[in-house]
Amino acid sequence: MASITSKNFITDNFLLNSDIAIKLYHDFAKEMPIIDYHNHLSPKQIAENKPMANLSDAWLNGDHYKWRAMRANGIDERYITGNASQEEKFTKWAETVPYTLRNPLFHWTHLELKRYFDVDEILQESTASAIYAKANKFLADKTPAQLLEQMNVEVICTTDDPIDDLKYHQEIAQQNFFTKVYPTFRPDQLFLIHKESFSSYLEKLASCVSFDITHLDDLLKAIQSRVDYFNANGCRLSDFGLEQIYAYPFTDDEANIILKKRLKGSTLSDTETNTYKSCIQYHLSKMYHAKNWVQQFHLGALRDNNTRLLEELGADSGCDSMGDNTHAEAMSAFFGRLDHEGILAKTISYNLNPSQNEVFATMMGNYNTGECAGKMQWGSGWWFLDQKDGMEKQMNALSNMGLFSRFVGMLTDSRSFLSFPRHEYFRRILCDLLAEDVRKGLVPDDLNFLGKMVQDICYNNAVNYFKFN
C-alpha cells in the first residue's frame, strides 16, 4: 500500500460536523473527568507504578483488537504473540495500520498517538521508527498513575476474581494517586462446573476462606465471605461475562445434589449444569443487592473459536466473536424474580450482537423503580460495538426506547493504559449526534440545556449512579 502523506488527521474538531457540535464538545464535554467503571487494567502495574518499558509493552501486549487486525493482514504470529522483539512487533503493527482504514482501530490509534505523544503523522512503515522512539522517550518518565491523571481519569474499576487477595488494591489505596482504583467482583469461574478446572478452582476458593467446600451451603458461605472481603476493600460493582443469563427452575437441594455429583467426578447433563448455574447466579445477585452493588452482565460473546490458538496461547487471544444466543425470556424470568422478591440490584446489561439492541433496551426498562433514576441501564456499545456506528446505534435505540438523558455513558473495557481517549471518541460522537438532531429540528436549539445533558451522560450520571467514595 502507498504511504499516507497527510498530517493533522486528529484535528480539534475531529468528528464534529457543525458549529453546535463543536460548541457542545469544547464547551461542555471536553473537560469533564472520566469515570471508567469497567476495564481490565492491571492493579499490580498501578500499585508498582513503574514506567512501561516501551510503546509495544504499553500498547500491543494483550490487545486482541490489534492482534486480530494483524492476523487479517497476514502477519506471522511470531510478530503478534511470539518471540519477536518488541520493536519488531511494533513495526509489524505499523505496517498493518494503513490497512485498518474504516476500522475503528485507525481512529483509536491516531487519537491515542496524538493525545499521549503529540504525534500528528499517520502510523505506517515509513514513520514507525521515529514514532516508536518519540513515544518511548515520553513513556520512560511516565508511570501508570501519571498516564491516568494526564487523561483526567477520576475513577477506574478493575476486573477481579473472587479469590484475588486484593493486595495491590490495598497498596494503591495507601498511595496518593489522583485516580481512585476499585475492584470489581467477577465470579465467572464459579459457573464453569462443566470444565475440568472447576474442582481445582473450588479448592483455591476453600483455601481463601479456610474451610472445605463439600456442600452448596459451604459454597454459598464461601462466596458471601469473598463478597464481604471485596466490599471492605472498596468494591461497589460486580460483573458477569456470560454467554447468557441462566434462569432455569431450581431448588437449593437440587443444586446441592448436582454440585456433589460433580465433586465426585461425575459428568453432568446440560440440564443439571444450567440448573446449578441458575442457582449460583440467583444467590450472587441476592448478595449484590444486600451490599447495594451495581451488577453488570456482559452477554453474548462466543469465545475461543479457534481451538488451535486456544491451545497455543490460551484464552483472550483474539479468537472471540458475537454469538447468536436469544436472551429475552431468560432476562425476563431472572430480573422478574429478583424484582418480585425485592432484591433486584442496580443493573447494567451489555449485548454483543447488535440485532438485539432493542431487545436489551426494552428489557431493562421493565424493572425501573422510584429508588433511583436510571436504575436499570442498557450499557454502552461493547467490544465489537464500541465504534462509531455501534455507539450511534446504541444511543439511537436507547433514545427511542428509554431515557437517553439518564445513560451512565462510556467505559473502555481495555487492558491498556493508553486507551482512555476512547472516552473522548465517545464524547465527540455524542455531541455530533445531538447537534445533528438540532440541525434537523428534532430537538430544541438550546445550547445550555443540551450541554447539561452532555455533561450528565459523560460524567454526572455515573457519579450519582455508582456513588463511589
C-alpha positions as CSV (number, residue, x, y, z in Angstrom):
1,M,0.0,0.0,0.0
2,A,1.2,3.5,-0.8
3,S,2.2,5.8,2.0
4,I,-0.3,8.1,3.5
5,T,1.2,11.6,3.4
6,S,-1.5,13.7,5.2
7,K,-0.9,15.0,8.7
8,N,-3.1,16.5,11.4
9,F,-5.7,13.8,10.9
10,I,-6.8,14.3,14.5
11,T,-7.8,18.0,14.4
12,D,-9.5,19.9,17.2
13,N,-12.8,19.3,15.5
14,F,-12.4,15.7,14.6
15,L,-15.8,14.0,14.1
16,L,-17.6,17.3,14.9
17,N,-19.5,18.3,11.8
18,S,-21.3,21.5,12.8
19,D,-20.8,24.7,14.9
20,I,-23.2,23.3,17.5
21,A,-21.3,20.0,17.8
22,I,-18.1,22.0,18.2
23,K,-19.6,24.1,21.0
24,L,-21.1,21.1,22.8
25,Y,-17.8,19.2,22.8
26,H,-15.4,22.0,23.6
27,D,-17.6,24.0,26.0
28,F,-19.3,21.1,27.8
29,A,-17.8,17.6,27.2
30,K,-14.1,18.0,26.8
31,E,-13.0,18.9,30.3
32,M,-15.3,16.5,32.2
33,P,-13.4,13.9,34.3
34,I,-13.6,10.3,33.4
35,I,-15.2,7.5,35.4
36,D,-14.1,4.3,33.8
37,Y,-16.3,1.8,35.6
38,H,-15.3,-1.3,33.7
39,N,-11.8,-2.2,32.4
40,H,-9.2,-4.9,32.6
41,L,-6.2,-2.9,33.7
42,S,-3.6,-4.5,36.0
43,P,-3.8,-3.4,39.6
44,K,-0.3,-4.8,40.0
45,Q,1.1,-2.3,37.4
46,I,-0.8,0.6,39.1
47,A,0.4,-0.3,42.5
48,E,4.1,-0.8,41.5
49,N,3.7,2.4,39.4
50,K,6.8,1.9,37.2
51,P,7.1,3.3,33.7
52,M,6.4,0.8,31.0
53,A,9.4,-0.4,29.0
54,N,8.3,0.8,25.6
55,L,5.3,1.5,23.4
56,S,4.8,-2.1,22.4
57,D,4.6,-3.1,26.1
58,A,2.1,-0.3,26.8
59,W,0.1,-0.6,23.6
60,L,0.3,-4.1,21.9
61,N,0.7,-6.7,24.7
62,G,-2.7,-8.1,25.5
63,D,-4.5,-6.1,22.9
64,H,-6.5,-8.7,21.0
65,Y,-8.1,-6.0,18.8
66,K,-4.8,-5.3,17.2
67,W,-3.8,-9.0,17.1
68,R,-6.9,-9.8,15.1
69,A,-6.1,-7.0,12.6
70,M,-2.5,-8.1,12.2
71,R,-3.6,-11.7,11.6
72,A,-6.1,-10.5,9.0
73,N,-3.2,-8.6,7.4
74,G,-1.2,-11.8,7.1
75,I,1.3,-11.0,9.8
76,D,3.1,-14.1,11.2
77,E,2.2,-15.0,14.7
78,R,5.8,-14.5,15.8
79,Y,5.3,-10.8,15.4
80,I,2.0,-10.8,17.3
81,T,2.3,-13.0,20.3
82,G,5.6,-14.8,19.6
83,N,9.2,-14.2,20.4
84,A,10.0,-11.3,18.0
85,S,11.4,-8.2,19.7
86,Q,9.1,-5.5,20.9
87,E,10.3,-3.1,18.2
88,E,9.7,-5.8,15.5
89,K,6.2,-6.3,16.8
90,F,5.6,-2.5,16.7
91,T,6.9,-2.3,13.2
92,K,4.5,-5.0,12.0
93,W,1.7,-3.2,13.7
94,A,2.7,0.0,11.9
95,E,2.7,-1.9,8.6
96,T,-0.9,-3.0,9.4
97,V,-2.3,0.4,10.4
98,P,-2.9,1.8,6.9
99,Y,-4.9,-1.4,6.1
100,T,-7.2,-0.6,9.1
101,L,-8.8,2.4,7.3
102,R,-12.5,2.4,8.2
103,N,-11.9,0.1,11.1
104,P,-12.1,1.9,14.5
105,L,-8.5,0.9,15.1
106,F,-7.5,3.6,12.6
107,H,-9.2,6.3,14.7
108,W,-8.2,4.9,18.1
109,T,-4.6,4.5,17.0
110,H,-4.2,8.1,15.9
111,L,-6.2,9.6,18.6
112,E,-4.0,7.8,21.2
113,L,-0.8,8.8,19.4
114,K,-1.9,12.5,19.4
115,R,-3.2,12.7,22.9
116,Y,-0.3,10.9,24.7
117,F,2.7,11.7,22.4
118,D,1.6,14.7,20.3
119,V,2.2,12.7,17.1
120,D,0.5,14.1,14.0
121,E,1.9,11.7,11.4
122,I,0.0,8.7,10.2
123,L,1.5,5.5,11.7
124,Q,2.8,3.3,8.9
125,E,6.0,1.5,8.0
126,S,7.8,4.7,6.9
127,T,7.0,6.6,10.2
128,A,7.3,3.6,12.6
129,S,10.8,4.1,13.8
130,A,10.5,7.8,14.6
131,I,7.2,7.4,16.3
132,Y,8.5,4.4,18.3
133,A,11.5,6.5,19.5
134,K,9.4,9.5,20.4
135,A,6.8,7.5,22.3
136,N,9.4,5.5,24.2
137,K,11.2,8.7,25.3
138,F,7.9,10.0,26.7
139,L,7.0,6.7,28.4
140,A,10.4,6.4,30.1
141,D,9.3,9.1,32.5
142,K,5.5,8.3,32.8
143,T,4.1,5.9,35.4
144,P,0.6,4.3,35.0
145,A,-0.7,6.7,37.7
146,Q,0.6,9.7,35.7
147,L,-0.9,8.4,32.5
148,L,-4.3,8.1,34.2
149,E,-4.0,11.6,35.7
150,Q,-3.0,13.0,32.3
151,M,-6.3,11.8,30.9
152,N,-8.3,13.2,33.9
153,V,-9.4,9.7,34.9
154,E,-11.0,10.2,38.3
155,V,-12.1,6.5,38.9
156,I,-11.3,3.2,37.4
157,C,-12.8,-0.2,38.3
158,T,-10.7,-3.2,37.5
159,T,-12.0,-6.8,36.9
160,D,-11.0,-9.2,39.7
161,D,-11.5,-12.9,40.5
162,P,-13.2,-13.7,43.9
163,I,-10.1,-15.5,45.1
164,D,-7.9,-12.4,44.5
165,D,-6.3,-11.2,47.7
166,L,-6.6,-7.6,46.5
167,K,-3.2,-6.8,48.0
168,Y,-2.5,-4.4,45.0
169,H,-5.7,-2.6,45.6
170,Q,-4.7,-2.2,49.2
171,E,-1.3,-0.8,48.2
172,I,-3.0,1.6,45.8
173,A,-5.3,2.8,48.5
174,Q,-2.3,3.8,50.6
175,Q,-0.8,5.9,47.8
176,N,-1.8,9.5,47.0
177,F,-2.9,8.9,43.4
178,F,-5.2,11.3,41.6
179,T,-7.2,8.3,40.2
180,K,-9.2,6.1,42.6
181,V,-9.0,2.4,41.8
182,Y,-11.7,0.0,42.9
183,P,-12.0,-3.8,42.4
184,T,-14.9,-5.4,40.6
185,F,-16.2,-8.9,41.7
186,R,-16.1,-11.2,38.6
187,P,-17.2,-14.7,39.5
188,D,-17.2,-16.4,36.1
189,Q,-15.1,-19.3,37.3
190,L,-17.9,-20.3,39.7
191,F,-20.1,-21.1,36.6
192,L,-17.7,-23.4,34.9
193,I,-19.0,-26.6,36.7
194,H,-18.7,-28.4,33.3
195,K,-15.0,-27.7,33.0
196,E,-12.1,-29.8,34.3
197,S,-10.7,-26.8,36.1
198,F,-13.8,-26.4,38.4
199,S,-12.7,-28.7,41.2
200,S,-9.3,-27.1,41.4
201,Y,-10.9,-23.6,41.5
202,L,-13.1,-24.6,44.4
203,E,-10.0,-25.9,46.2
204,K,-8.4,-22.4,45.8
205,L,-11.6,-20.8,47.0
206,A,-11.7,-23.1,50.0
207,S,-8.1,-22.1,50.8
208,C,-9.1,-18.4,50.7
209,V,-11.9,-18.9,53.3
210,S,-10.1,-21.6,55.3
211,F,-12.9,-24.3,55.2
212,D,-13.7,-27.2,52.9
213,I,-16.4,-26.9,50.3
214,T,-18.4,-30.1,50.1
215,H,-22.0,-28.8,50.1
216,L,-23.9,-25.9,48.4
217,D,-24.2,-24.3,51.8
218,D,-20.4,-24.3,52.1
219,L,-20.0,-22.8,48.6
220,L,-22.6,-20.0,49.3
221,K,-20.9,-19.3,52.6
222,A,-17.5,-19.0,50.9
223,I,-18.9,-16.7,48.2
224,Q,-20.5,-14.5,50.8
225,S,-17.2,-14.3,52.6
226,R,-15.4,-13.1,49.5
227,V,-18.2,-10.6,48.7
228,D,-17.8,-9.2,52.2
229,Y,-14.0,-9.0,51.7
230,F,-14.3,-7.2,48.4
231,N,-16.8,-4.8,49.9
232,A,-14.5,-4.0,52.7
233,N,-11.8,-3.2,50.1
234,G,-13.9,-0.7,48.2
235,C,-15.7,-2.9,45.7
236,R,-19.1,-1.5,44.6
237,L,-19.6,-3.4,41.3
238,S,-19.9,-6.9,40.1
239,D,-19.7,-8.3,36.6
240,F,-20.7,-11.4,34.7
241,G,-19.0,-12.3,31.4
242,L,-21.5,-15.0,30.3
243,E,-22.9,-16.3,27.1
244,Q,-26.4,-15.9,28.6
245,I,-28.4,-15.3,31.7
246,Y,-29.4,-18.6,33.5
247,A,-33.0,-18.7,34.7
248,Y,-33.7,-22.5,34.9
249,P,-36.1,-23.5,37.7
250,F,-34.1,-24.8,40.7
251,T,-34.1,-25.5,44.4
252,D,-31.1,-25.3,46.6
253,D,-31.4,-29.0,47.3
254,E,-31.4,-29.8,43.6
255,A,-28.3,-27.6,43.1
256,N,-26.6,-29.3,46.0
257,I,-27.1,-32.7,44.6
258,I,-25.6,-31.6,41.3
259,L,-22.6,-30.0,43.0
260,K,-21.9,-33.1,45.0
261,K,-22.2,-35.2,41.9
262,R,-19.7,-33.1,40.1
263,L,-17.3,-33.1,43.0
264,K,-17.3,-36.9,42.9
265,G,-16.1,-36.6,39.3
266,S,-19.3,-37.4,37.5
267,T,-20.4,-35.9,34.2
268,L,-23.4,-33.6,34.3
269,S,-26.2,-33.2,31.8
270,D,-26.8,-29.8,30.2
271,T,-30.0,-29.5,32.3
272,E,-28.0,-30.2,35.5
273,T,-25.3,-27.7,34.5
274,N,-27.8,-25.0,33.8
275,T,-29.8,-25.7,37.0
276,Y,-26.6,-25.3,39.0
277,K,-25.7,-22.1,37.2
278,S,-29.1,-20.6,37.7
279,C,-28.8,-21.2,41.5
280,I,-25.4,-19.6,41.7
281,Q,-26.4,-16.6,39.7
282,Y,-29.5,-16.0,41.8
283,H,-27.6,-16.2,45.1
284,L,-24.9,-13.9,43.8
285,S,-27.4,-11.3,42.7
286,K,-29.1,-11.5,46.1
287,M,-25.8,-10.8,47.8
288,Y,-25.1,-7.9,45.5
289,H,-28.4,-6.3,46.3
290,A,-27.7,-6.6,50.0
291,K,-24.4,-4.7,49.5
292,N,-26.0,-2.1,47.3
293,W,-23.6,-3.0,44.5
294,V,-24.2,-2.5,40.8
295,Q,-24.3,-5.7,38.9
296,Q,-23.2,-5.9,35.2
297,F,-24.0,-8.6,32.6
298,H,-21.8,-8.8,29.5
299,L,-23.8,-11.2,27.4
300,G,-23.5,-12.9,24.1
301,A,-19.8,-13.5,23.4
302,L,-18.9,-16.8,21.7
303,R,-15.4,-17.3,23.0
304,D,-12.3,-19.2,21.9
305,N,-13.5,-20.2,18.5
306,N,-10.0,-21.0,17.2
307,T,-9.1,-24.1,19.2
308,R,-5.6,-24.2,17.7
309,L,-4.7,-20.8,19.0
310,L,-6.6,-21.5,22.3
311,E,-4.2,-24.5,22.8
312,E,-1.2,-22.5,21.9
313,L,-1.9,-19.1,23.5
314,G,-4.8,-19.6,25.9
315,A,-8.0,-17.5,26.3
316,D,-8.4,-13.9,25.3
317,S,-6.1,-14.2,22.3
318,G,-8.3,-12.6,19.8
319,C,-10.5,-15.5,18.7
320,D,-13.9,-14.5,20.1
321,S,-16.9,-13.3,18.2
322,M,-20.6,-12.4,18.5
323,G,-22.9,-15.2,19.5
324,D,-26.4,-15.6,18.3
325,N,-28.0,-16.5,21.7
326,T,-31.5,-15.5,22.5
327,H,-31.8,-13.5,25.7
328,A,-35.2,-12.0,26.3
329,E,-37.0,-14.9,28.0
330,A,-34.1,-15.6,30.4
331,M,-33.6,-11.9,31.2
332,S,-37.4,-11.6,31.9
333,A,-37.5,-14.6,34.2
334,F,-34.4,-13.7,36.1
335,F,-34.9,-10.0,36.6
336,G,-38.6,-10.6,37.1
337,R,-38.0,-12.9,40.0
338,L,-35.4,-10.6,41.7
339,D,-37.8,-7.6,41.3
340,H,-40.7,-9.6,42.7
341,E,-38.7,-10.6,45.7
342,G,-37.4,-7.0,46.2
343,I,-33.8,-8.0,45.7
344,L,-33.0,-6.6,42.2
345,A,-29.8,-4.5,42.4
346,K,-28.9,-1.7,40.1
347,T,-28.1,-3.4,36.8
348,I,-26.2,-2.7,33.6
349,S,-26.6,-5.2,30.7
350,Y,-24.5,-5.2,27.6
351,N,-25.2,-7.1,24.4
352,L,-22.6,-8.0,21.8
353,N,-25.0,-8.7,18.9
354,P,-26.5,-5.5,17.5
355,S,-29.6,-7.4,16.3
356,Q,-30.6,-7.5,20.0
357,N,-30.2,-3.7,20.7
358,E,-33.9,-3.1,21.0
359,V,-34.4,-6.3,23.0
360,F,-32.0,-5.2,25.6
361,A,-33.1,-1.5,25.6
362,T,-36.8,-2.5,26.2
363,M,-36.0,-5.3,28.7
364,M,-34.1,-3.0,31.0
365,G,-37.0,-0.6,31.0
366,N,-39.3,-3.2,32.6
367,Y,-37.8,-3.0,36.1
368,N,-37.1,0.6,37.0
369,T,-38.4,1.9,40.3
370,G,-38.6,5.1,42.2
371,E,-35.5,4.2,44.3
372,C,-33.1,6.0,41.8
373,A,-33.2,7.4,38.3
374,G,-32.0,5.0,35.6
375,K,-31.7,2.0,38.0
376,M,-31.7,-0.4,35.1
377,Q,-29.2,0.5,32.4
378,W,-28.6,-0.8,28.9
379,G,-24.8,-0.3,28.7
380,S,-22.7,1.4,26.1
381,G,-21.7,-0.3,22.9
382,W,-19.4,-3.1,23.9
383,W,-16.4,-4.9,22.3
384,F,-17.2,-5.2,18.6
385,L,-19.8,-2.4,19.0
386,D,-17.7,0.2,20.8
387,Q,-17.0,2.0,17.5
388,K,-18.8,5.0,15.8
389,D,-21.5,3.0,14.1
390,G,-22.1,0.8,17.1
391,M,-22.2,3.7,19.6
392,E,-24.6,5.7,17.4
393,K,-27.0,2.7,17.0
394,Q,-26.9,2.1,20.8
395,M,-27.6,5.8,21.5
396,N,-30.4,6.0,19.0
397,A,-32.1,2.8,20.2
398,L,-31.7,3.9,23.8
399,S,-33.2,7.3,22.9
400,N,-36.2,5.6,21.2
401,M,-36.9,3.0,23.9
402,G,-35.8,4.7,27.1
403,L,-34.3,7.8,28.7
404,F,-31.0,8.6,27.0
405,S,-30.6,11.5,29.4
406,R,-30.1,9.1,32.3
407,F,-27.4,7.0,30.5
408,V,-24.2,6.4,32.5
409,G,-22.0,6.6,29.4
410,M,-18.8,5.2,28.2
411,L,-16.2,2.7,29.5
412,T,-13.0,1.4,28.0
413,D,-13.2,-2.4,28.7
414,S,-9.5,-2.2,27.9
415,R,-6.2,-3.7,29.1
416,S,-4.2,-0.7,28.0
417,F,-3.3,2.4,29.9
418,L,-3.3,4.2,26.6
419,S,-6.9,3.6,25.8
420,F,-8.6,6.5,27.6
421,P,-9.0,8.7,24.5
422,R,-11.9,6.3,23.7
423,H,-13.9,8.4,26.2
424,E,-13.1,11.4,24.0
425,Y,-14.1,9.5,20.9
426,F,-17.5,8.7,22.6
427,R,-18.0,12.3,23.7
428,R,-17.3,13.6,20.2
429,I,-19.8,11.2,18.7
430,L,-22.4,12.1,21.3
431,C,-22.0,15.8,20.7
432,D,-22.2,15.4,16.9
433,L,-25.3,13.2,17.2
434,L,-27.1,15.8,19.3
435,A,-26.0,18.6,17.1
436,E,-27.4,16.8,14.0
437,D,-30.7,16.5,15.8
438,V,-30.7,20.3,16.3
439,R,-29.9,20.8,12.6
440,K,-32.9,18.6,11.7
441,G,-35.2,20.4,14.1
442,L,-35.7,17.3,16.2
443,V,-34.6,18.9,19.5
444,P,-34.6,22.5,20.8
445,D,-31.7,24.6,19.8
446,D,-30.8,25.3,23.5
447,L,-27.1,25.0,24.0
448,N,-27.1,25.2,27.8
449,F,-29.8,22.5,28.1
450,L,-28.1,20.2,25.6
451,G,-24.7,20.9,27.2
452,K,-26.0,19.9,30.7
453,M,-27.3,16.6,29.1
454,V,-23.9,16.0,27.6
455,Q,-22.2,16.5,30.9
456,D,-24.6,14.2,32.6
457,I,-24.0,11.4,30.2
458,C,-20.2,12.0,30.2
459,Y,-19.8,12.1,33.9
460,N,-22.6,13.3,36.3
461,N,-24.9,10.3,35.8
462,A,-22.1,7.9,36.7
463,V,-21.2,9.9,39.8
464,N,-24.9,9.7,41.0
465,Y,-25.3,6.1,39.9
466,F,-22.2,4.4,41.4
467,K,-21.7,6.7,44.4
468,F,-18.0,5.9,44.8
469,N,-16.5,7.3,48.0
